[in-house]
Each structure stands twice: as C-alpha cells, then as structure tokens.
Amino acid sequence: MDISLGIVGLPNVGKSTLFKLLTKIEVNIANYPFCTIDPNVGIVSVPDERLEKLAKMSQSKKTIPAVVEFFDIAGLVKGANKGEGLGNQFLSRIRETNAIVQVVRCFSNPDIVHIYATVDPKEDIETINTELILKDLDTLEKRLEKAEKETKTGNKNFMVELNLLGKTKKFLTEGCLLVNVLEEEELKSPVIQGLNLLTTKKQIYLLNGKKEEISNEVIKKIEEMKGDYLIIDLESQTDLSDLIKKAYEVLDLISFFTTGEDETRAWTIKKGIKAPAAAGVIHSDFEKNFIKAEVINWEKLLLAGSWQSARQKGWLRLEGKDYEVKDGDVMVIKHNR
C-alpha cells in the first residue's frame, strides 16, 4: 500500500529542512514565510536491515524497499482556513495524505524570525490544530446542508448520516480533533471517510529543538491530545529513520517480504490483515485466486540459509485464508492462474 505523510506547521519552523533531510532533495529554504509555493513531494525509502540481509542471502539482482511519500506543505497561519497566507489551497493537499507530521518550533534562534514574534510551541500547536478544525467545519457545513435536504425524503439511512454529521460538528465546535473523539467504526464509516476530514488523520508532533529546549508543558499538551511525538534537533540530527518508524507505529503498519534471485522486496500492509489481502498488495489477481501461502519468519529463514534448506528442515508453514500476516514474515503466494 502507498503511504503518504503531510509535513505541516507555521512558517520558519523547519518543515523544508526536514523534507530536505528526508529526501535529499534540494528545496527552497529561506528565512521568510511562504517560501514553499508548490508542495514539494518526495519519495523516501523505508530503512529496514531485514531487507538487505534477505537480499544478500538470496543474491537478489534487485532490492526494492517499501517507500513513504512526503508532502512538504507551505506554512499555515491563523486564518489559513479562509485563505490567509496562501494556506487554504495547501490545507486541501493534506487530504491526500495518510497522516500528518506537525513540525513545532522549540528552538530559540534570534536569526530566524518567528511569524508571531515569540516562540511559543503550545500556542503554535493550537494555531495549526485550530486551522484544521475550522477547515473541517467548513467542509462539514456543506455536507450537513445536503444531508438535511436528503432526510426530507424519509429515507432512514439519511437520518443516520445526519445524526453522525451532527455529532461530528459538535465535536469540532468544541475544538476537538476527530481522531481522538469519534469511535473507530465512526471514523471508518462511509460518511466520514467520504469527507476525508483533516482532523480524522493521526498526527506526529515533531518537536524541533534540543531536549533541554522542550518544556514539560508542551509534552503534557500533546499527551492530553493523545498525540505521538518525537524530539529531533533538525540542525544537528541527520538520521530520521525514527520518524518513519513512528509513522508505521502510528498507522498500525507492518512489513512482509518476498525474496528470490530476481528481487527481494518489502511490502507494507495494515497490522491484522489476512493472507489473501496481503497477497493482493503484490497483485490483485493473487487475492482473487489465493490458495495458500508458504510462510517463514525472516530470522528463521536466514538461519536456514536458503528457502530450499528451510523447506528441507520443515520450517516452512502452509497458511490458508484465515492466516493473519505478521511483521517480518517472508511469503510465497500460491494461487490459481
């Protein structure tokens, strides 16, 4: 499955620096707001030592890692939901992503101006989240108006939809991020999924600064919002693999592998997916025509030294349609042609 993350935050907090470090792509980094006019998009390989070890064992001609797509979105400001600071057009870009990385400035550097003059991480988080909430309210109002007209037809399904939309509006009006307050089944409902609301997306708060610059109040605020966070000093840390690992954790993602002489490849799936659906990530026909899968944990396969040796040792398992794929599984899919 394709994974995409939107990098958001106020101007001059380190978004483009983060993007550059992640993707090694040269982007326009300037000490003034709105230097990112079009979203920079980059594809980043998911670091995974398991993939390299399997490729070496199989002497694969190609090694294909899983990838994450990053969108570097222009700085948001107060009023972005109404188009202030070019932000409105960029808020719509966040709809294309699976999750949000909110970069929060915690560093104090007088040479880099803060758009509101004072570095206040708690206030900055509030500003960004408020803009996301207000944008969702705008989207919801339009759908509510349509739903109210539809209920007049007497269709009970429309009434259920109207009730859910009303509940969602109430949460947003109270300043809540929907990902924290709606039930899981409500978040997955066709009504909510169809609206693709910004606050239904999980967030990772990247606190940009040294550990001593991060206050307990900021951490407490994020924890109260049930958020996930990382502390990274973007000026001195170049290894950002922890961010990708955190994204996998937040989105409940795992990797399984296929390996052979032609290629060794990592595949990304949701935790809990069963074998036929995992096979469908490789090719849609594999899911439709799934029979069974040969499965072995990657470490056990390396211990065996080869697929053939693992088979001779009786270490390969034959799994059917009800098998729940585990992180680190190496699989061969058996299917009807």
N, C-alpha and C positions, 0 to 999 in steps of 0.2 A: 504494500500500500504506500501511497505517496504521503509524506509528512511535510507540513509547511508551518513555519513559525513567523509571526509578525513582530518585528522589533519596534517598540513604541516608547514614547517618553517626551518630555519637554525638549525644546531646542537646547543644544550645548550640554547634554548630559553624558554623551559618549556613545550614542547609537551607531553612528557611522564608523567610529573607531572599532566598536565591537564587530560590526559587519566586515570591516577590512581584516581584522584578525582572524575571523572565522573562515572567510572565503579566499583570503589573499588577493582580493580584487581591489584595485586602486579606485577609490571613490573620492568625491569632493568633500574634504573635511575642512571646514572653515569656521572661524570664530565669530559667526553671526547666525541669527535664526534663519531657518528655511533654506539652507544651502542645498538640501536634498529636494529637488523639484519633482523628479520622477522616482518612484520607488526603485531602489537597487535590488535586484534579485540575484541570489547566488545559490549554487548547489554545493553542499558540504558533505563529504564522506563521513560516515559514522565510524569512529575508531573502534576496532574490535580485533584484539590479538588472536582470538579463536579462528577468525577467517584466514589470517596469514598462516597459522600453524596447519590448518586443514589443507590449504593450497600447497604448502610445502610437502606435506605427506603425499598428496595426490599428484604432485608435479604438474599442476594445472597450467595450461597455456595462458589462461586469463583469471584474474581475481577481481570480482565485482562486489564492492561493498554496498551496504544499504546507504541511502542518502537522505539528507534533510534539506528542504528548500527554505531559505531565509529571505524575508522581505524587509528591507530597511525602509521604514515609512517616515515621511517628513515629520518634523516636530509638531506636536499638538500644543495648543494653548487654550486658555479659557475662552469659551465661545466657539471652539472648533466645530461643535455640532451644528452651528449656524453658519459655518463657513469662515470663521475668523482664522487668520494666519494660514490660509490655504488648507486648513485641516479637514474640512468637510469631505473633499474628494479623497483624502487619504484614509479617513475612517472607513470608507467603503472597501478599501483594499484589505482591511483586517478581516473582512467577511470571508476572504479566500483562504484564510489560514486555519490550522487545527488548534493552535494555542497562541498565547501572547507572551512575549518576553518584554516586560516593562523595565526599562533601564532607569534607575533612580540615582540622581547625583547625590553622593555623600561626601565627595572630596571638596576641600576648600582650596581654591586656586584663584587669587585675585586677577590673574591674567586672562582667565576665561570668564566672561560675563555670564551672570545668571539673568534670565529674561525678566524675573521679578525682583532682581537686585540682591535678595538674600537667599542663601542656601538653606532650605527647609524641606528635608526629604518627606516628612509626614504630610506637609501641605501639598507637595508636588504629586505624591501618590493620590491624594484626594482630588486634585485637579484633573488628573488623567482619568481616574475612575468615574468622576462626575460627568466628564465629556462622553464617555462610553455609555453611561446610563441615560443621559439626555438624548443621545442619538438613538438608542433603543426605544425610548419613549416615543420619539417621532415616528419610528417605523411601526410601533405597536398601535398608535393612534389611528393610522391609516387602515390597518388590518381590522381594528375594532369597529371602525365605521362600516366597513364592508360586512363584518360578521353580524352586526346589529340588523342590517337590512336582510341578511340571509335568514335570520331566525324568524322573521315575519312570515316565512313560507310554512312554518310549523314543523320543519324538519328537526327532530330531536338531536341529531348529530351536530347541527349548527349551534344548538343550545349548549351542548357540552363544550364545544370550541369556544363559545362566548364566555363561559364560566372560567375556563383556563386562561383566556386572554385577560379577563378582568382581574384574576388573581395575580397574573404576571405584572399587570400595570400597577397594582397596589404595591408589590414588592419594589418595583423600580421607583415609584413615587416616594417610597420610604428610604431611598438611597441604597438599596441592596444590590449586590452583584447576583444575578440569577443563578450562576453556577453554584452558589452557596446555599440557596434557599429553596429552589424547586426540587421536587423529588426526581430520582433518577429516571423513572418512567415518564415523567412530565418533560424532562429535558430531551428524551428520545422520541417524544410524540411527534407525529407528522406536522401538527400545528406549529410547535416551537421550532422543530428542525427546518420547516419551510421558511420561517422568518430569518433564520441564520443570525440571531441576535448576538451582538458583540460581547455582552456580559454573560453569555452561556459558555464562553470559552475559558478554559483554565489558564491561569496566569503564573508565570515565574517572575518574581521580582529580583532583578539583578542589581544588587547594591554596589554601585561603582565607587570604590574607595578603599582605603586601608582599614583593617579590622578596628583599629583604635578610633577611626572616624565614624563608625557605625554605632549609633546610640541604642540603648535598650528600648527606648520609646518606639523607635522605628520597627525593631523586631517584634515588639508587642503588638503594634498596629497590624502588621502583616499576619501574625498568628491569630489575631481576633477576626481577620477576614478569611481565615482558613487557607491562607496562601502559602506557597512554597517560595523559598528564596535562596540565593547564592550570594556570597560576598566575594567580589572579584575586583581587584585594582587593575583596570584596563591599561593603565600606563606602565605597569611592571610585570603583568602576567600574560604570557602568550599561549599557554596551553589551556584551551577552552573545552576540552573533552568533557569536563564535569557538567557543562551546560547541556550538551547533547544527551548525556546520561540522565540528567534531571528531567529533560523533556520526555524521554522514554518512560521514566518513572511516573511523571505526572499524567501522561496519556495512556498509562497501562499497556505499554508496548513491549514486545519481546522479539527476539530474532531466532529463526531456524536456518539451517544451512543445507545446500546441496553441493556435492563435491565430486569431481572426476577429472579425467585427463584434460578435457576441453576447458572446463572452468570450475571454479569454486565461488559460490555466491551466497550472500546473506539476504534473507527475506524478512521484511518487517510485518508483523501481524499483531492484532489485539490479544492480550492475555485472555485465555479461556476459549479461544477459537478451536474448533474441532478439525480433524484432519482433512475432510473434503474442502472446507472453506480455505484452509491453508494451501491446499493444492491449487485452489482457484487463483491464488495470488501469483502462482507460477504461470498458469494458463487456464483460462475459463473452461476449456474442454476437460481439464483434469478434474475439476469439481463435478461437472455433469456426469462424467464417466468413471468416477472414482470406484476402485475395487478395494484396495488396501494400501498400506504404506509399510515399507521396511524402515525401522527407526532404531537409532542408537544415540546415546549421549556423546557429544563431541570429544570429551576426555577419554571415554572408553574406546572410541574409535582410534584415537591417537595411540592409546596403549596397545591396541591390536596391531597397529601399523599399516593396515590396509582394510578395505571393505571386504575383500576375499578372506583375509585372515579372521576378521570379526565374524563372518558367516561360518567359517570352519569351527570357531570356538563356541558357536551357538549364542553369540552375544546380540545378534540382530533380533529385534522383536517384530512380529507381524501385527499391525494395529488396524482396526476397522474404522467404520464411520463415526463411532462414538468416542474415539480417542481424542483427548484434549492435548494439543501440542504444547510442549514445554520449551522454555528458553534453553537454547543450546542443543536442541535436537538436530540430528543430521538425518535427512529423509530421502528415500527413493519412492516415488509415487507409482503405484501400479494402477493402470486404467484401461478401459476398453478403447479401442481406436475407432 
